[in-house]
Amino acid sequence: MHEDGIKLLDLMFKPGETICVSPDKYGWHSIPLETAKYGPITLVPPNPEHDFQHPHSDDLTLVALNPIHGFRQDANCTSYRNFLLELDVGDMDSQIEYIKNIRVPYSAMVFSGSKSIHTLVSLDQDLPSENVYRKFAEWTLAIATMADQNTKNPSRSIRIPGAYREPGKQQKLVEYRGPVSLYEFVAWLKDHPGCMPKERPKRTVSEKPDITMMPGWVASALVNGLDPTKGRNRQWFSIGVEFALQGYALDDILDLLSGYFVPDRDFTEREWRTTIESAYRYSHERKQ
């Protein structure tokens, strides 16, 4: 791995942690930090019908923001300390200027190799929970309105500097500052009280959604993974139906289940969302 890539990974992670890296946009099983930096690397796909990959560490282009044990899912994050601001509007200089103008305390900037600046905020201490992480992520993005608003989840990926995403398009470390103190980050957030996320009431179809009534196979599938002998679409459809029948609104179902979904070559996030939406419509047709 390029020295700048190692530098970024050492900023983001602690010795002994496992992380999710990838040579492409798809999610693989986590590997030890030291293995990601120096190899040899074996990447295990979420679909057992697909082959393992053995990329060189120089070929790794993406790393999930936070430590993960297992496949790249929000539910598998083991610590919460890294945030991402991604800009792709305007040229590189204007993107950098925007980040500096909003005065966010940041740890590093990485050029994606295409058109985006990825700004990393790596805290000097872990946050206590995913709920706190998501609140801070939403707060940050409400301030940075020009940034991609879809980088709230803790398993989102950032580009690894030094790697080539394709021939002639190198990802580069634009600036390195080091860890951001939690105190400084929280102080910056509090300078924008109007952007603090408001408590949202639970959106439900019925008055009393009840997860305790969910069939046991649903929890098993979410915790242990889908049955590889059965179709993914069919299993996700059935899971979506069960949540809808218990009274969860579509937005809640998507929020809850997104942490367990891992995109694959032949089952993208868009296809997954379509499957859940179809399950939701189907369940309400059954209720009528």
GITA-V510018 format. One record per pair of residues at least 12 apart in sequence whose C-alpha atoms are under 8 Angstrom apart, sorted by the first residue. I is the first residue (numbers start at 0). J is the second residue. Records with the same first field share a line. If there is no record, write none. Layout:
I->J + J
//
This chain:
0->36 + 37 + 56 + 57 + 58 + 59 + 161 + 162
1->57 + 160 + 161 + 162
2->161
3->160 + 161 + 171 + 172
4->36 + 159 + 160 + 161 + 162
5->36
7->107 + 159 + 160
8->32
10->121 + 177 + 178
11->64 + 65 + 80 + 81 + 121
12->32 + 65 + 66
14->32 + 33
15->31 + 32 + 33
16->31 + 32 + 66 + 67
17->29 + 30 + 31 + 32 + 66 + 67 + 68
18->30 + 31 + 32 + 62 + 63 + 65 + 66 + 67 + 68
19->62 + 63 + 66 + 67 + 70 + 71
20->35 + 59 + 60 + 61 + 62 + 63
21->59 + 60 + 61 + 62
22->54 + 58 + 59 + 60 + 61
23->59 + 60 + 61
24->61
25->261 + 262 + 263 + 264
26->44 + 45 + 70 + 71 + 261 + 262 + 263
27->42 + 43 + 44 + 45 + 70 + 71
28->42 + 43 + 44 + 45 + 68 + 69 + 70 + 71
29->42 + 67 + 68 + 69 + 70 + 71
30->42
35->56
36->56
37->56
38->55 + 56
39->53 + 55 + 56
40->53 + 54 + 55 + 56
41->53 + 54
42->54
45->70 + 261 + 263
46->227 + 263
47->227
57->161 + 162
58->162 + 163
59->159 + 162
60->158 + 159 + 160 + 162 + 163 + 164
61->156 + 157 + 158 + 159
62->156 + 157 + 158 + 159
63->153 + 154 + 155 + 156 + 157
64->81 + 82 + 83 + 153 + 154 + 155 + 156 + 157
65->77 + 78 + 79 + 80 + 81 + 153 + 154
66->78 + 79
67->154
70->261
71->154 + 261
72->154 + 257 + 258 + 259 + 260 + 261
73->152 + 153 + 154 + 257 + 258 + 259
74->258 + 259
76->153 + 154
78->125 + 126 + 128
79->125 + 126 + 127 + 128 + 129 + 132 + 153
80->121 + 122 + 123 + 124 + 125 + 126 + 132
81->119 + 120 + 121 + 122 + 153
82->119 + 120 + 121 + 136 + 151 + 153
83->117 + 118 + 119 + 120 + 150 + 157
84->117 + 118 + 119 + 140 + 143 + 146 + 147 + 150
85->115 + 116 + 117 + 118 + 146 + 147 + 150
86->115 + 116 + 117 + 145 + 146 + 147
87->114 + 115 + 116 + 146 + 147
88->115 + 145
90->114
91->114 + 115 + 116
94->115 + 116
95->116
98->143
101->142 + 143
102->187
103->184 + 187
104->120 + 179 + 183 + 184 + 187
105->118 + 119 + 120 + 121 + 176 + 178 + 179
106->118 + 119 + 120 + 121 + 175 + 176 + 177 + 178 + 179
107->119 + 120 + 172 + 173 + 174 + 175 + 176 + 177
108->172 + 173 + 174 + 175
109->158 + 159 + 160 + 170 + 171 + 172 + 173 + 174
110->158 + 160 + 170 + 171 + 172 + 173
111->158 + 160 + 169 + 170 + 171
112->163 + 164 + 168 + 169 + 170 + 171
113->168
117->157 + 158
120->178 + 179
121->177 + 178 + 179
122->178 + 179 + 180 + 181 + 184
123->178 + 179 + 180 + 181
124->180 + 181
129->153
132->153
133->151 + 152 + 153
134->196
135->188
136->150 + 151 + 152
137->151 + 195 + 196
138->188 + 194 + 195 + 196
139->188
141->194 + 195
142->191 + 194
158->170
159->171
160->172
202->247 + 248 + 250 + 251
203->246 + 247 + 248 + 251
204->246 + 247 + 248
205->245 + 246 + 247
206->246
207->246
208->245 + 246 + 247
209->245 + 246
210->242 + 245
212->245
213->241 + 242 + 245
214->241
217->238
221->259
232->271 + 274
235->271 + 274 + 275
236->274 + 275 + 277 + 278
237->278
239->252 + 275 + 276 + 278 + 279
240->275 + 278 + 279 + 281 + 282
243->278 + 279 + 282 + 283
244->282 + 283
249->276 + 279
253->272 + 275
//
